[in-house]
Amino acid sequence: MLLPCTPTVIVGCVMMALVAWGAFKRIEVLCRCALILFPLLAISMALIAILLIPDMEPTNIFPIFESDWTNSKSILAAP
């Protein structure tokens, strides 16, 4: 939980105030928020992917039905 000691009423009121402010200021606010938040999101996702390279397991890329196709025919067959 992100805010364990904060009452849910306070969190809900803050969220409603932000939504009301965004509705009052129109679509321009959403566009500006997207302009600010998208590069931060893209950079953080790229950084996470780069930092996880040492923990990657290349054997997990193998196809699903690599070992045996005989059982898959009965699963995929129409009734």
ZIVENTA-V30215 format. One record per backbone hydrogen bond with DSSP energy under -0.5 kcal/mol. CO is the residue of the C=O (numbers start at 0). NH is the residue of the N-H. E is the energy in kcal/mol with one decimal. If there is no record, write none. Layout:
# ZIVENTA-V30215
co,nh,e
CO,NH,E
CO,NH,E
This chain:
# ZIVENTA-V30215
co,nh,e
2,5,-0.7
6,10,-1.7
7,11,-2.6
8,12,-2.4
9,13,-2.4
10,14,-2.3
11,15,-2.5
12,16,-2.3
13,17,-2.2
14,18,-2.3
15,19,-2.5
16,20,-2.5
17,21,-2.3
18,22,-2.4
19,23,-2.3
20,24,-2.2
21,25,-0.7
25,28,-1.1
25,29,-0.7
26,30,-2.2
27,31,-2.1
28,32,-2.4
29,33,-2.3
30,34,-2.1
31,35,-1.6
32,36,-3.1
33,37,-2.3
35,39,-0.8
36,40,-2.5
37,41,-2.8
38,42,-2.5
39,43,-2.2
40,44,-2.4
41,45,-2.2
42,46,-2.4
43,47,-2.3
44,48,-2.3
45,49,-2.4
46,50,-2.5
47,51,-1.4
49,52,-1.1
51,54,-1.0
52,55,-1.3
55,57,-0.6
56,59,-1.9
57,60,-1.4
58,61,-1.1
62,65,-0.8
68,72,-1.1
69,73,-0.7
70,74,-1.3
71,75,-2.2
72,76,-0.9
